[in-house]
Amino acid sequence: MRYALLILIFILLPVGVAADVPKFYSWDPATKTPRIFEGEEIDISGEQGTYYFIDPPLRVDANGDGDALDEGDYVLYNALYIPNSSYAELVLSFYDPREAETINVRGKEYLLIYSSPYQQQFRYAERYHYLILPRKPSILSGEATPFPQDPNLKVEYVNPTVSLGNVIGTLAFFVGGSYHSSLSIFEGRFPREITSELKDPFRKYKVYVIEANPTHAKLVIVMRGEENTVWVKNGDTDVLGYRSVAAFTLKYGGRGEGGPTLGDDARDFIHFRGEVIRLHEGCVNIDDTLYELCYDDAGKLSIKLREEFAAPPEPEETRAPVTTSPPVTTPATTPPPATEKPEEKKGMCGPTLLALLAMVPLLIRPSSSS
């Protein structure tokens, strides 16, 4: 099912959380911070409590590699139910389940056949097949598609064989290579069960038209038999690995001073009710997951990854590898020799030297006699 639909109910229904119900936070793996979720007070068969949607949902590490991000890892819980301040119940919740739609429970797909939600019951099938039939110009038995597990029974989707304006196609059925019967497909709401309109031997299957248009039709073929189609009623226990099931329709007409009021906006729910955790100060591991549920004396309830599955710390800066060649060292920088200013140089130079050289002839001239 689309989890976006489940989120929608908590957006559409404003929150009025009772004072004794703790605030719920869920761990956000993108920002590494908790964020608060608003809950909705609902009444299920006389049992009133507050439901919270968990985002991201709690997944099972099916292959045991230390994370729950692989394709085979599956969602175990996606909602939290708190009837009061003493305990919390983890739930796998499906909102507005449609007839002939698949649900994924504990990593396995089932076909949900929802029947009379007001009677709080539904049924599911384990063995089913999808057939996608392109619409063809005319009936050709040689191009028909076999039914699952019975290649002698075939079906194909062709152009309308009647002139009614709201007929978009015809399903033609064959037994062996011979034409058997046909059924017109009208525009309208899908899925549509056509089992009662079939003739033997096709009635040993349960058949739904999931979608149909001028280009193709999509069918769901369900194997008949009590061992395949299982009925589930509200309150049944030990269903598909969960403690119990709640199947109900919530009719919502707005929020008054006393909470939600009844109205014409009916929403169907199926809750697979799982682990129950007593609320107390501290953290409790959630079975079969990598998460824990924590509650403190301030009334804060949160779900987060357990410490042993948290991301490891960033590695420290690595040192340069040791090599056998001598290390290349940079010689110490020595300052350039200080240069003397011209006037500070020792010895004779410039005008002084020229004056002395000019005096040499005078010193060696012979003296005159008197």
Residue pairs with C-beta under 8 A, 6 or more apart in sequence:
1 94
1 95
1 97
1 101
1 103
1 104
3 55
3 57
3 78
5 95
5 96
6 53
6 78
6 79
6 93
6 94
6 95
7 53
7 55
8 95
9 40
9 95
9 267
10 37
10 38
10 39
10 40
10 51
10 52
10 53
12 252
13 40
13 252
13 255
13 260
14 255
15 38
15 39
15 40
16 41
16 255
16 259
17 23
17 38
17 39
17 41
17 50
18 41
18 50
20 84
20 85
21 39
21 50
21 82
21 84
21 85
22 82
22 85
22 279
22 295
22 299
22 300
22 301
23 36
23 299
23 300
23 301
24 36
24 37
24 39
24 52
24 80
24 82
24 301
24 302
25 34
25 35
25 36
25 37
25 300
25 301
25 302
25 303
26 34
26 35
26 37
26 52
26 54
26 55
26 56
26 302
26 303
27 34
27 291
27 302
27 303
27 304
27 305
28 34
28 35
28 56
29 56
29 305
34 302
34 304
37 52
37 53
37 54
37 55
38 52
39 50
39 51
39 52
39 82
40 50
40 51
40 260
41 48
41 49
41 50
41 259
41 260
42 48
42 49
42 50
42 51
42 250
42 260
43 250
43 260
44 246
44 248
44 269
44 271
45 120
45 234
45 235
45 246
45 248
47 83
48 83
49 81
49 82
49 83
49 84
50 81
50 82
50 83
51 79
51 80
51 81
51 91
51 93
52 79
52 80
52 81
52 82
53 78
53 79
53 93
54 77
54 78
54 79
54 80
54 303
57 75
57 76
57 77
57 78
58 75
58 76
58 77
58 78
58 90
58 286
58 289
58 291
58 303
59 68
59 69
59 73
59 74
59 75
59 76
59 289
59 290
60 68
60 73
60 74
60 75
60 76
60 106
60 107
60 288
60 289
61 67
61 68
61 73
61 289
61 290
62 70
62 72
62 73
62 74
62 107
63 70
63 72
63 73
66 290
66 309
67 73
67 290
67 309
68 289
68 290
72 107
74 104
74 106
74 107
75 92
75 104
76 90
76 92
76 106
76 274
76 288
76 289
77 90
77 91
77 92
77 274
77 275
77 286
77 289
78 91
78 92
78 93
79 90
79 91
79 92
79 93
79 271
80 88
80 89
80 90
80 91
80 303
81 88
81 89
81 90
81 91
81 271
81 273
82 88
82 89
82 301
83 89
85 279
85 299
86 278
86 279
87 276
87 277
87 278
87 279
88 276
88 277
88 279
88 293
88 301
89 273
89 274
89 275
89 276
89 277
90 274
90 275
90 276
90 277
90 286
91 271
91 272
91 273
91 274
92 105
92 242
92 271
92 272
92 274
93 269
93 270
93 271
93 272
94 103
94 112
94 269
94 270
94 271
95 267
95 268
95 269
96 267
96 268
96 269
97 103
97 112
97 114
97 122
97 268
97 269
97 270
98 112
98 114
98 191
99 112
99 113
99 114
99 115
99 191
99 193
99 208
100 111
100 112
100 113
100 191
100 193
100 208
100 210
100 220
101 111
101 112
101 191
102 109
102 110
102 111
102 112
103 109
103 110
103 112
103 124
103 270
104 110
105 240
105 241
105 242
105 272
106 240
106 241
110 124
110 125
110 126
110 240
111 124
111 125
111 126
111 128
111 220
111 222
112 122
112 124
112 270
113 122
113 123
113 124
113 125
113 206
113 222
113 229
114 122
114 123
114 268
114 270
115 121
115 122
115 123
117 247
117 248
117 249
117 266
117 268
118 249
120 233
120 234
120 247
120 248
120 249
121 231
121 232
121 233
121 234
121 247
122 231
122 232
122 247
122 270
123 229
123 230
123 231
123 232
124 229
124 230
124 232
125 206
125 222
125 223
125 228
125 229
125 230
126 228
126 230
127 222
127 223
127 228
128 220
128 221
128 222
128 223
129 148
129 220
129 221
130 210
130 218
130 219
130 220
130 221
131 145
131 155
131 218
131 219
131 220
131 221
132 216
132 217
132 218
133 145
133 155
133 156
133 157
133 171
133 216
133 217
133 218
133 219
134 157
134 215
134 216
135 157
135 158
135 159
135 169
135 214
135 215
135 216
135 217
136 143
136 156
136 157
136 158
136 159
137 158
137 159
138 158
138 159
139 156
139 158
139 161
139 172
139 179
139 182
140 156
141 154
141 156
141 174
141 177
141 178
141 179
142 177
143 156
144 154
144 155
144 156
144 172
144 174
145 154
145 155
145 156
146 152
146 153
146 154
147 153
147 154
147 155
147 202
147 205
147 221
148 221
148 223
149 223
152 175
152 176
153 173
153 174
153 175
153 201
153 202
154 173
154 174
154 175
155 171
155 172
155 173
155 174
155 219
156 171
156 172
156 174
157 169
157 170
157 171
157 172
157 185
157 212
157 216
157 217
158 169
158 170
158 172
159 169
159 170
160 167
160 168
160 169
160 170
160 184
161 170
161 182
161 184
162 170
162 184
164 184
164 186
166 186
166 187
166 188
167 184
167 185
167 186
167 187
168 185
168 186
168 187
168 212
168 213
168 214
169 184
169 185
169 212
169 214
169 217
170 182
170 183
170 184
170 185
171 182
171 183
171 184
171 185
171 194
171 209
171 217
172 179
172 181
172 182
173 179
173 180
173 181
173 182
173 183
173 198
173 199
173 202
174 180
175 201
180 199
180 202
181 198
181 199
181 202
183 194
183 197
183 198
185 209
185 212
185 217
190 209
190 210
190 211
190 212
191 208
191 209
191 210
191 211
191 220
192 208
192 209
193 206
193 207
193 208
194 207
194 208
194 209
195 203
195 205
195 206
195 207
198 205
198 207
204 224
205 221
205 222
205 223
205 224
206 221
206 222
206 223
206 224
206 229
207 219
207 220
207 221
207 222
208 219
208 220
208 222
209 217
209 218
209 219
210 218
210 219
210 220
211 217
211 218
212 218
222 228
222 229
232 239
232 245
232 247
233 245
233 247
234 245
234 246
234 247
234 248
235 244
235 245
235 246
236 244
236 245
237 243
237 244
237 245
238 244
239 245
239 272
240 272
242 272
242 273
242 274
243 273
243 274
243 275
243 276
244 273
245 270
245 271
245 272
245 273
246 269
246 270
246 271
246 273
247 269
247 270
247 271
248 268
248 269
249 266
249 267
249 268
249 269
250 260
250 266
250 267
250 269
251 262
251 263
251 264
251 265
251 266
251 267
252 260
252 261
252 262
252 263
252 265
252 266
252 267
253 260
253 261
253 262
253 263
253 264
253 265
254 260
254 261
254 263
255 261
275 286
275 287
277 284
277 286
277 293
278 284
279 295
279 301
280 295
281 295
281 296
281 297
282 294
282 295
283 292
283 293
283 294
283 295
284 292
284 293
284 294
285 291
285 292
285 306
286 292
286 293
286 303
290 305
290 306
290 309
291 303
291 304
291 305
291 306
292 303
292 304
292 305
292 306
293 301
293 302
293 303
294 300
294 301
294 302
294 303
294 304
295 301
295 302
348 356
